[in-house]
Amino acid sequence: MPDIKLQRLPDRTPIKLTITMLPDLSQALKEYSAFYAATYGRDEQTAELVPAMLDAFLESDRAFVRWRAANRKEAT
């Protein structure tokens, strides 16, 4: 293996996911998009915010992060 500091880049192929949600959640997401725009002065489509929101949620769940790390070690 070459002596290189940068690790191999992960797969970045986008995966499209279609979901069905209740109207209350849809409205909350629209309102969050408005809140984001008011905060940063930049409109973003809800569909662009949801992946970042999911990523932030998963990274903030400490129990999941520990479980995921333990399971990755077992898989290698």
PDB file of N, CA, C and O in Angstrom:
ATOM      1  N   MET A   1       0.844  -1.175   0.000  1.00  0.00           N
ATOM      2  CA  MET A   1       0.000   0.000   0.000  1.00  0.00           C
ATOM      3  C   MET A   1       0.890   1.240   0.000  1.00  0.00           C
ATOM      4  O   MET A   1       1.876   1.293   0.735  1.00  0.00           O
ATOM      5  N   PRO A   2       0.552   2.237  -0.818  1.00  0.00           N
ATOM      6  CA  PRO A   2       1.361   3.447  -0.860  1.00  0.00           C
ATOM      7  C   PRO A   2       1.307   4.205   0.462  1.00  0.00           C
ATOM      8  O   PRO A   2       0.329   4.121   1.204  1.00  0.00           O
ATOM      9  N   ASP A   3       2.367   4.940   0.739  1.00  0.00           N
ATOM     10  CA  ASP A   3       2.437   5.754   1.945  1.00  0.00           C
ATOM     11  C   ASP A   3       1.785   7.100   1.646  1.00  0.00           C
ATOM     12  O   ASP A   3       2.444   8.022   1.166  1.00  0.00           O
ATOM     13  N   ILE A   4       0.480   7.210   1.931  1.00  0.00           N
ATOM     14  CA  ILE A   4      -0.266   8.432   1.626  1.00  0.00           C
ATOM     15  C   ILE A   4      -1.122   8.799   2.833  1.00  0.00           C
ATOM     16  O   ILE A   4      -1.740   7.929   3.447  1.00  0.00           O
ATOM     17  N   LYS A   5      -1.160  10.071   3.171  1.00  0.00           N
ATOM     18  CA  LYS A   5      -1.926  10.539   4.327  1.00  0.00           C
ATOM     19  C   LYS A   5      -3.429  10.487   4.069  1.00  0.00           C
ATOM     20  O   LYS A   5      -4.202  10.135   4.961  1.00  0.00           O
ATOM     21  N   LEU A   6      -3.837  10.831   2.874  1.00  0.00           N
ATOM     22  CA  LEU A   6      -5.255  10.890   2.548  1.00  0.00           C
ATOM     23  C   LEU A   6      -5.800   9.487   2.336  1.00  0.00           C
ATOM     24  O   LEU A   6      -5.296   8.728   1.508  1.00  0.00           O
ATOM     25  N   GLN A   7      -6.837   9.154   3.097  1.00  0.00           N
ATOM     26  CA  GLN A   7      -7.469   7.850   2.918  1.00  0.00           C
ATOM     27  C   GLN A   7      -8.271   7.840   1.625  1.00  0.00           C
ATOM     28  O   GLN A   7      -8.620   8.885   1.077  1.00  0.00           O
ATOM     29  N   ARG A   8      -8.551   6.641   1.157  1.00  0.00           N
ATOM     30  CA  ARG A   8      -9.356   6.494  -0.047  1.00  0.00           C
ATOM     31  C   ARG A   8     -10.714   7.135   0.181  1.00  0.00           C
ATOM     32  O   ARG A   8     -11.336   6.927   1.222  1.00  0.00           O
ATOM     33  N   LEU A   9     -11.176   7.914  -0.787  1.00  0.00           N
ATOM     34  CA  LEU A   9     -12.458   8.585  -0.663  1.00  0.00           C
ATOM     35  C   LEU A   9     -13.597   7.574  -0.659  1.00  0.00           C
ATOM     36  O   LEU A   9     -13.549   6.579  -1.383  1.00  0.00           O
ATOM     37  N   PRO A  10     -14.627   7.826   0.159  1.00  0.00           N
ATOM     38  CA  PRO A  10     -15.758   6.896   0.202  1.00  0.00           C
ATOM     39  C   PRO A  10     -16.620   7.027  -1.056  1.00  0.00           C
ATOM     40  O   PRO A  10     -16.505   7.997  -1.805  1.00  0.00           O
ATOM     41  N   ASP A  11     -17.462   6.056  -1.266  1.00  0.00           N
ATOM     42  CA  ASP A  11     -18.407   6.096  -2.378  1.00  0.00           C
ATOM     43  C   ASP A  11     -19.312   7.306  -2.199  1.00  0.00           C
ATOM     44  O   ASP A  11     -19.941   7.466  -1.153  1.00  0.00           O
ATOM     45  N   ARG A  12     -19.379   8.143  -3.200  1.00  0.00           N
ATOM     46  CA  ARG A  12     -20.204   9.347  -3.121  1.00  0.00           C
ATOM     47  C   ARG A  12     -21.324   9.323  -4.150  1.00  0.00           C
ATOM     48  O   ARG A  12     -21.846  10.371  -4.527  1.00  0.00           O
ATOM     49  N   THR A  13     -21.694   8.131  -4.604  1.00  0.00           N
ATOM     50  CA  THR A  13     -22.779   8.000  -5.559  1.00  0.00           C
ATOM     51  C   THR A  13     -24.099   8.324  -4.864  1.00  0.00           C
ATOM     52  O   THR A  13     -24.454   7.660  -3.891  1.00  0.00           O
ATOM     53  N   PRO A  14     -24.833   9.328  -5.341  1.00  0.00           N
ATOM     54  CA  PRO A  14     -26.093   9.684  -4.689  1.00  0.00           C
ATOM     55  C   PRO A  14     -27.116   8.554  -4.797  1.00  0.00           C
ATOM     56  O   PRO A  14     -27.177   7.837  -5.795  1.00  0.00           O
ATOM     57  N   ILE A  15     -27.903   8.421  -3.758  1.00  0.00           N
ATOM     58  CA  ILE A  15     -28.979   7.428  -3.729  1.00  0.00           C
ATOM     59  C   ILE A  15     -30.273   8.187  -3.515  1.00  0.00           C
ATOM     60  O   ILE A  15     -30.408   8.934  -2.546  1.00  0.00           O
ATOM     61  N   LYS A  16     -31.217   7.997  -4.412  1.00  0.00           N
ATOM     62  CA  LYS A  16     -32.496   8.691  -4.303  1.00  0.00           C
ATOM     63  C   LYS A  16     -33.432   7.875  -3.421  1.00  0.00           C
ATOM     64  O   LYS A  16     -33.550   6.659  -3.577  1.00  0.00           O
ATOM     65  N   LEU A  17     -34.091   8.557  -2.499  1.00  0.00           N
ATOM     66  CA  LEU A  17     -35.011   7.924  -1.572  1.00  0.00           C
ATOM     67  C   LEU A  17     -36.333   8.681  -1.623  1.00  0.00           C
ATOM     68  O   LEU A  17     -36.356   9.903  -1.476  1.00  0.00           O
ATOM     69  N   THR A  18     -37.412   7.973  -1.827  1.00  0.00           N
ATOM     70  CA  THR A  18     -38.738   8.575  -1.846  1.00  0.00           C
ATOM     71  C   THR A  18     -39.451   8.162  -0.579  1.00  0.00           C
ATOM     72  O   THR A  18     -39.493   6.978  -0.243  1.00  0.00           O
ATOM     73  N   ILE A  19     -40.019   9.139   0.134  1.00  0.00           N
ATOM     74  CA  ILE A  19     -40.717   8.833   1.377  1.00  0.00           C
ATOM     75  C   ILE A  19     -42.124   9.423   1.354  1.00  0.00           C
ATOM     76  O   ILE A  19     -42.420  10.343   0.591  1.00  0.00           O
ATOM     77  N   THR A  20     -42.964   8.882   2.193  1.00  0.00           N
ATOM     78  CA  THR A  20     -44.305   9.408   2.416  1.00  0.00           C
ATOM     79  C   THR A  20     -44.350   9.903   3.844  1.00  0.00           C
ATOM     80  O   THR A  20     -43.901   9.213   4.759  1.00  0.00           O
ATOM     81  N   MET A  21     -44.895  11.110   4.042  1.00  0.00           N
ATOM     82  CA  MET A  21     -44.951  11.665   5.393  1.00  0.00           C
ATOM     83  C   MET A  21     -46.321  12.273   5.644  1.00  0.00           C
ATOM     84  O   MET A  21     -47.083  12.562   4.722  1.00  0.00           O
ATOM     85  N   LEU A  22     -46.600  12.453   6.910  1.00  0.00           N
ATOM     86  CA  LEU A  22     -47.853  13.073   7.300  1.00  0.00           C
ATOM     87  C   LEU A  22     -47.806  14.569   7.018  1.00  0.00           C
ATOM     88  O   LEU A  22     -46.729  15.165   6.996  1.00  0.00           O
ATOM     89  N   PRO A  23     -48.970  15.177   6.802  1.00  0.00           N
ATOM     90  CA  PRO A  23     -48.998  16.611   6.494  1.00  0.00           C
ATOM     91  C   PRO A  23     -48.330  17.482   7.551  1.00  0.00           C
ATOM     92  O   PRO A  23     -47.708  18.488   7.210  1.00  0.00           O
ATOM     93  N   ASP A  24     -48.445  17.118   8.822  1.00  0.00           N
ATOM     94  CA  ASP A  24     -47.819  17.925   9.874  1.00  0.00           C
ATOM     95  C   ASP A  24     -46.296  17.962   9.730  1.00  0.00           C
ATOM     96  O   ASP A  24     -45.680  19.012   9.916  1.00  0.00           O
ATOM     97  N   LEU A  25     -45.698  16.836   9.403  1.00  0.00           N
ATOM     98  CA  LEU A  25     -44.250  16.803   9.210  1.00  0.00           C
ATOM     99  C   LEU A  25     -43.853  17.594   7.969  1.00  0.00           C
ATOM    100  O   LEU A  25     -42.858  18.317   7.985  1.00  0.00           O
ATOM    101  N   SER A  26     -44.616  17.461   6.913  1.00  0.00           N
ATOM    102  CA  SER A  26     -44.337  18.220   5.697  1.00  0.00           C
ATOM    103  C   SER A  26     -44.378  19.718   5.981  1.00  0.00           C
ATOM    104  O   SER A  26     -43.514  20.463   5.517  1.00  0.00           O
ATOM    105  N   GLN A  27     -45.371  20.159   6.736  1.00  0.00           N
ATOM    106  CA  GLN A  27     -45.478  21.572   7.089  1.00  0.00           C
ATOM    107  C   GLN A  27     -44.307  22.013   7.958  1.00  0.00           C
ATOM    108  O   GLN A  27     -43.757  23.096   7.761  1.00  0.00           O
ATOM    109  N   ALA A  28     -43.926  21.182   8.912  1.00  0.00           N
ATOM    110  CA  ALA A  28     -42.797  21.514   9.778  1.00  0.00           C
ATOM    111  C   ALA A  28     -41.510  21.652   8.960  1.00  0.00           C
ATOM    112  O   ALA A  28     -40.699  22.538   9.232  1.00  0.00           O
ATOM    113  N   LEU A  29     -41.320  20.797   7.976  1.00  0.00           N
ATOM    114  CA  LEU A  29     -40.125  20.890   7.128  1.00  0.00           C
ATOM    115  C   LEU A  29     -40.139  22.168   6.299  1.00  0.00           C
ATOM    116  O   LEU A  29     -39.100  22.805   6.125  1.00  0.00           O
ATOM    117  N   LYS A  30     -41.301  22.543   5.788  1.00  0.00           N
ATOM    118  CA  LYS A  30     -41.410  23.808   5.045  1.00  0.00           C
ATOM    119  C   LYS A  30     -41.076  24.985   5.964  1.00  0.00           C
ATOM    120  O   LYS A  30     -40.374  25.914   5.565  1.00  0.00           O
ATOM    121  N   GLU A  31     -41.584  24.937   7.196  1.00  0.00           N
ATOM    122  CA  GLU A  31     -41.299  25.995   8.157  1.00  0.00           C
ATOM    123  C   GLU A  31     -39.811  26.013   8.531  1.00  0.00           C
ATOM    124  O   GLU A  31     -39.232  27.082   8.726  1.00  0.00           O
ATOM    125  N   TYR A  32     -39.203  24.843   8.630  1.00  0.00           N
ATOM    126  CA  TYR A  32     -37.774  24.789   8.926  1.00  0.00           C
ATOM    127  C   TYR A  32     -36.979  25.410   7.782  1.00  0.00           C
ATOM    128  O   TYR A  32     -35.995  26.112   8.016  1.00  0.00           O
ATOM    129  N   SER A  33     -37.400  25.155   6.557  1.00  0.00           N
ATOM    130  CA  SER A  33     -36.727  25.760   5.407  1.00  0.00           C
ATOM    131  C   SER A  33     -36.815  27.282   5.477  1.00  0.00           C
ATOM    132  O   SER A  33     -35.850  27.977   5.158  1.00  0.00           O
ATOM    133  N   ALA A  34     -37.974  27.803   5.895  1.00  0.00           N
ATOM    134  CA  ALA A  34     -38.132  29.251   6.055  1.00  0.00           C
ATOM    135  C   ALA A  34     -37.237  29.761   7.184  1.00  0.00           C
ATOM    136  O   ALA A  34     -36.617  30.817   7.056  1.00  0.00           O
ATOM    137  N   PHE A  35     -37.168  29.023   8.277  1.00  0.00           N
ATOM    138  CA  PHE A  35     -36.294  29.377   9.395  1.00  0.00           C
ATOM    139  C   PHE A  35     -34.837  29.403   8.945  1.00  0.00           C
ATOM    140  O   PHE A  35     -34.095  30.320   9.295  1.00  0.00           O
ATOM    141  N   TYR A  36     -34.428  28.405   8.177  1.00  0.00           N
ATOM    142  CA  TYR A  36     -33.070  28.344   7.640  1.00  0.00           C
ATOM    143  C   TYR A  36     -32.783  29.582   6.789  1.00  0.00           C
ATOM    144  O   TYR A  36     -31.730  30.205   6.923  1.00  0.00           O
ATOM    145  N   ALA A  37     -33.723  29.931   5.917  1.00  0.00           N
ATOM    146  CA  ALA A  37     -33.548  31.091   5.042  1.00  0.00           C
ATOM    147  C   ALA A  37     -33.448  32.379   5.852  1.00  0.00           C
ATOM    148  O   ALA A  37     -32.643  33.256   5.538  1.00  0.00           O
ATOM    149  N   ALA A  38     -34.267  32.490   6.894  1.00  0.00           N
ATOM    150  CA  ALA A  38     -34.225  33.687   7.739  1.00  0.00           C
ATOM    151  C   ALA A  38     -32.904  33.763   8.501  1.00  0.00           C
ATOM    152  O   ALA A  38     -32.374  34.850   8.730  1.00  0.00           O
ATOM    153  N   THR A  39     -32.386  32.622   8.886  1.00  0.00           N
ATOM    154  CA  THR A  39     -31.136  32.579   9.651  1.00  0.00           C
ATOM    155  C   THR A  39     -29.920  32.868   8.783  1.00  0.00           C
ATOM    156  O   THR A  39     -29.041  33.636   9.176  1.00  0.00           O
ATOM    157  N   TYR A  40     -29.866  32.254   7.599  1.00  0.00           N
ATOM    158  CA  TYR A  40     -28.671  32.344   6.759  1.00  0.00           C
ATOM    159  C   TYR A  40     -28.819  33.262   5.547  1.00  0.00           C
ATOM    160  O   TYR A  40     -27.855  33.496   4.817  1.00  0.00           O
ATOM    161  N   GLY A  41     -30.043  33.785   5.335  1.00  0.00           N
ATOM    162  CA  GLY A  41     -30.249  34.673   4.193  1.00  0.00           C
ATOM    163  C   GLY A  41     -30.124  33.976   2.857  1.00  0.00           C
ATOM    164  O   GLY A  41     -29.781  34.593   1.849  1.00  0.00           O
ATOM    165  N   ARG A  42     -30.400  32.699   2.857  1.00  0.00           N
ATOM    166  CA  ARG A  42     -30.265  31.902   1.632  1.00  0.00           C
ATOM    167  C   ARG A  42     -31.354  30.831   1.597  1.00  0.00           C
ATOM    168  O   ARG A  42     -31.459  30.007   2.505  1.00  0.00           O
ATOM    169  N   ASP A  43     -32.159  30.855   0.540  1.00  0.00           N
ATOM    170  CA  ASP A  43     -33.200  29.838   0.384  1.00  0.00           C
ATOM    171  C   ASP A  43     -32.584  28.521  -0.073  1.00  0.00           C
ATOM    172  O   ASP A  43     -31.736  28.491  -0.965  1.00  0.00           O
ATOM    173  N   GLU A  44     -33.017  27.456   0.543  1.00  0.00           N
ATOM    174  CA  GLU A  44     -32.611  26.102   0.135  1.00  0.00           C
ATOM    175  C   GLU A  44     -33.875  25.257   0.047  1.00  0.00           C
ATOM    176  O   GLU A  44     -34.784  25.394   0.866  1.00  0.00           O
ATOM    177  N   GLN A  45     -33.921  24.403  -0.930  1.00  0.00           N
ATOM    178  CA  GLN A  45     -35.047  23.489  -1.053  1.00  0.00           C
ATOM    179  C   GLN A  45     -35.039  22.523   0.129  1.00  0.00           C
ATOM    180  O   GLN A  45     -33.981  22.119   0.612  1.00  0.00           O
ATOM    181  N   THR A  46     -36.229  22.164   0.582  1.00  0.00           N
ATOM    182  CA  THR A  46     -36.334  21.214   1.690  1.00  0.00           C
ATOM    183  C   THR A  46     -35.588  19.928   1.366  1.00  0.00           C
ATOM    184  O   THR A  46     -34.919  19.357   2.227  1.00  0.00           O
ATOM    185  N   ALA A  47     -35.704  19.478   0.134  1.00  0.00           N
ATOM    186  CA  ALA A  47     -35.025  18.240  -0.273  1.00  0.00           C
ATOM    187  C   ALA A  47     -33.514  18.344  -0.132  1.00  0.00           C
ATOM    188  O   ALA A  47     -32.842  17.322   0.015  1.00  0.00           O
ATOM    189  N   GLU A  48     -32.962  19.557  -0.173  1.00  0.00           N
ATOM    190  CA  GLU A  48     -31.532  19.747   0.017  1.00  0.00           C
ATOM    191  C   GLU A  48     -31.166  19.774   1.494  1.00  0.00           C
ATOM    192  O   GLU A  48     -30.047  19.417   1.861  1.00  0.00           O
ATOM    193  N   LEU A  49     -32.095  20.194   2.341  1.00  0.00           N
ATOM    194  CA  LEU A  49     -31.833  20.272   3.776  1.00  0.00           C
ATOM    195  C   LEU A  49     -31.993  18.926   4.483  1.00  0.00           C
ATOM    196  O   LEU A  49     -31.278  18.645   5.444  1.00  0.00           O
ATOM    197  N   VAL A  50     -32.918  18.100   4.019  1.00  0.00           N
ATOM    198  CA  VAL A  50     -33.229  16.843   4.723  1.00  0.00           C
ATOM    199  C   VAL A  50     -32.010  15.941   4.879  1.00  0.00           C
ATOM    200  O   VAL A  50     -31.807  15.435   5.983  1.00  0.00           O
ATOM    201  N   PRO A  51     -31.179  15.699   3.860  1.00  0.00           N
ATOM    202  CA  PRO A  51     -30.002  14.853   4.084  1.00  0.00           C
ATOM    203  C   PRO A  51     -29.072  15.400   5.175  1.00  0.00           C
ATOM    204  O   PRO A  51     -28.536  14.635   5.976  1.00  0.00           O
ATOM    205  N   ALA A  52     -28.883  16.720   5.204  1.00  0.00           N
ATOM    206  CA  ALA A  52     -28.032  17.312   6.236  1.00  0.00           C
ATOM    207  C   ALA A  52     -28.684  17.164   7.608  1.00  0.00           C
ATOM    208  O   ALA A  52     -27.991  16.939   8.601  1.00  0.00           O
ATOM    209  N   MET A  53     -30.006  17.288   7.673  1.00  0.00           N
ATOM    210  CA  MET A  53     -30.730  17.129   8.933  1.00  0.00           C
ATOM    211  C   MET A  53     -30.608  15.694   9.441  1.00  0.00           C
ATOM    212  O   MET A  53     -30.380  15.470  10.630  1.00  0.00           O
ATOM    213  N   LEU A  54     -30.762  14.726   8.542  1.00  0.00           N
ATOM    214  CA  LEU A  54     -30.632  13.320   8.935  1.00  0.00           C
ATOM    215  C   LEU A  54     -29.215  13.012   9.403  1.00  0.00           C
ATOM    216  O   LEU A  54     -29.023  12.307  10.394  1.00  0.00           O
ATOM    217  N   ASP A  55     -28.232  13.536   8.696  1.00  0.00           N
ATOM    218  CA  ASP A  55     -26.834  13.321   9.082  1.00  0.00           C
ATOM    219  C   ASP A  55     -26.568  13.899  10.466  1.00  0.00           C
ATOM    220  O   ASP A  55     -25.936  13.251  11.299  1.00  0.00           O
ATOM    221  N   ALA A  56     -27.049  15.115  10.714  1.00  0.00           N
ATOM    222  CA  ALA A  56     -26.847  15.751  12.021  1.00  0.00           C
ATOM    223  C   ALA A  56     -27.544  14.951  13.122  1.00  0.00           C
ATOM    224  O   ALA A  56     -27.001  14.793  14.216  1.00  0.00           O
ATOM    225  N   PHE A  57     -28.736  14.450  12.833  1.00  0.00           N
ATOM    226  CA  PHE A  57     -29.460  13.651  13.811  1.00  0.00           C
ATOM    227  C   PHE A  57     -28.686  12.375  14.152  1.00  0.00           C
ATOM    228  O   PHE A  57     -28.501  12.050  15.325  1.00  0.00           O
ATOM    229  N   LEU A  58     -28.241  11.664  13.130  1.00  0.00           N
ATOM    230  CA  LEU A  58     -27.522  10.411  13.367  1.00  0.00           C
ATOM    231  C   LEU A  58     -26.217  10.645  14.116  1.00  0.00           C
ATOM    232  O   LEU A  58     -25.865   9.864  15.000  1.00  0.00           O
ATOM    233  N   GLU A  59     -25.498  11.706  13.775  1.00  0.00           N
ATOM    234  CA  GLU A  59     -24.238  12.016  14.452  1.00  0.00           C
ATOM    235  C   GLU A  59     -24.452  12.447  15.901  1.00  0.00           C
ATOM    236  O   GLU A  59     -23.549  12.301  16.726  1.00  0.00           O
ATOM    237  N   SER A  60     -25.631  12.974  16.221  1.00  0.00           N
ATOM    238  CA  SER A  60     -25.898  13.435  17.589  1.00  0.00           C
ATOM    239  C   SER A  60     -26.423  12.321  18.492  1.00  0.00           C
ATOM    240  O   SER A  60     -26.505  12.502  19.707  1.00  0.00           O
ATOM    241  N   ASP A  61     -26.776  11.186  17.923  1.00  0.00           N
ATOM    242  CA  ASP A  61     -27.267  10.053  18.715  1.00  0.00           C
ATOM    243  C   ASP A  61     -26.058   9.240  19.182  1.00  0.00           C
ATOM    244  O   ASP A  61     -25.577   8.355  18.473  1.00  0.00           O
ATOM    245  N   ARG A  62     -25.578   9.553  20.382  1.00  0.00           N
ATOM    246  CA  ARG A  62     -24.343   8.955  20.879  1.00  0.00           C
ATOM    247  C   ARG A  62     -24.436   7.431  20.976  1.00  0.00           C
ATOM    248  O   ARG A  62     -23.463   6.733  20.691  1.00  0.00           O
ATOM    249  N   ALA A  63     -25.594   6.914  21.375  1.00  0.00           N
ATOM    250  CA  ALA A  63     -25.741   5.457  21.472  1.00  0.00           C
ATOM    251  C   ALA A  63     -25.591   4.815  20.092  1.00  0.00           C
ATOM    252  O   ALA A  63     -24.960   3.766  19.963  1.00  0.00           O
ATOM    253  N   PHE A  64     -26.160   5.431  19.075  1.00  0.00           N
ATOM    254  CA  PHE A  64     -26.037   4.905  17.720  1.00  0.00           C
ATOM    255  C   PHE A  64     -24.588   4.978  17.246  1.00  0.00           C
ATOM    256  O   PHE A  64     -24.087   4.039  16.627  1.00  0.00           O
ATOM    257  N   VAL A  65     -23.920   6.082  17.534  1.00  0.00           N
ATOM    258  CA  VAL A  65     -22.523   6.247  17.115  1.00  0.00           C
ATOM    259  C   VAL A  65     -21.648   5.156  17.734  1.00  0.00           C
ATOM    260  O   VAL A  65     -20.801   4.574  17.056  1.00  0.00           O
ATOM    261  N   ARG A  66     -21.858   4.882  19.026  1.00  0.00           N
ATOM    262  CA  ARG A  66     -21.085   3.811  19.694  1.00  0.00           C
ATOM    263  C   ARG A  66     -21.414   2.448  19.082  1.00  0.00           C
ATOM    264  O   ARG A  66     -20.513   1.658  18.799  1.00  0.00           O
ATOM    265  N   TRP A  67     -22.699   2.176  18.879  1.00  0.00           N
ATOM    266  CA  TRP A  67     -23.126   0.896  18.313  1.00  0.00           C
ATOM    267  C   TRP A  67     -22.545   0.710  16.914  1.00  0.00           C
ATOM    268  O   TRP A  67     -22.056  -0.366  16.573  1.00  0.00           O
ATOM    269  N   ARG A  68     -22.604   1.770  16.110  1.00  0.00           N
ATOM    270  CA  ARG A  68     -22.096   1.694  14.747  1.00  0.00           C
ATOM    271  C   ARG A  68     -20.595   1.427  14.727  1.00  0.00           C
ATOM    272  O   ARG A  68     -20.113   0.613  13.939  1.00  0.00           O
ATOM    273  N   ALA A  69     -19.861   2.116  15.597  1.00  0.00           N
ATOM    274  CA  ALA A  69     -18.413   1.929  15.666  1.00  0.00           C
ATOM    275  C   ALA A  69     -18.066   0.499  16.084  1.00  0.00           C
ATOM    276  O   ALA A  69     -17.151  -0.106  15.526  1.00  0.00           O
ATOM    277  N   ALA A  70     -18.789  -0.036  17.059  1.00  0.00           N
ATOM    278  CA  ALA A  70     -18.531  -1.404  17.509  1.00  0.00           C
ATOM    279  C   ALA A  70     -18.833  -2.407  16.400  1.00  0.00           C
ATOM    280  O   ALA A  70     -18.095  -3.377  16.229  1.00  0.00           O
ATOM    281  N   ASN A  71     -19.892  -2.191  15.656  1.00  0.00           N
ATOM    282  CA  ASN A  71     -20.259  -3.111  14.598  1.00  0.00           C
ATOM    283  C   ASN A  71     -19.337  -3.011  13.398  1.00  0.00           C
ATOM    284  O   ASN A  71     -19.136  -4.001  12.695  1.00  0.00           O
ATOM    285  N   ARG A  72     -18.781  -1.854  13.152  1.00  0.00           N
ATOM    286  CA  ARG A  72     -17.820  -1.715  12.063  1.00  0.00           C
ATOM    287  C   ARG A  72     -16.547  -2.479  12.392  1.00  0.00           C
ATOM    288  O   ARG A  72     -15.952  -3.099  11.510  1.00  0.00           O
ATOM    289  N   LYS A  73     -16.118  -2.443  13.665  1.00  0.00           N
ATOM    290  CA  LYS A  73     -14.920  -3.163  14.094  1.00  0.00           C
ATOM    291  C   LYS A  73     -15.120  -4.667  13.928  1.00  0.00           C
ATOM    292  O   LYS A  73     -14.206  -5.379  13.511  1.00  0.00           O
ATOM    293  N   GLU A  74     -16.325  -5.147  14.258  1.00  0.00           N
ATOM    294  CA  GLU A  74     -16.611  -6.569  14.136  1.00  0.00           C
ATOM    295  C   GLU A  74     -16.637  -7.026  12.682  1.00  0.00           C
ATOM    296  O   GLU A  74     -16.294  -8.169  12.380  1.00  0.00           O
ATOM    297  N   ALA A  75     -17.043  -6.129  11.781  1.00  0.00           N
ATOM    298  CA  ALA A  75     -17.165  -6.477  10.367  1.00  0.00           C
ATOM    299  C   ALA A  75     -15.816  -6.545   9.672  1.00  0.00           C
ATOM    300  O   ALA A  75     -15.695  -7.180   8.625  1.00  0.00           O
ATOM    301  N   THR A  76     -14.789  -5.896  10.239  1.00  0.00           N
ATOM    302  CA  THR A  76     -13.478  -5.883   9.559  1.00  0.00           C
ATOM    303  C   THR A  76     -12.599  -6.996  10.028  1.00  0.00           C
ATOM    304  O   THR A  76     -11.468  -7.129   9.560  1.00  0.00           O
TER     305      THR A  76
END
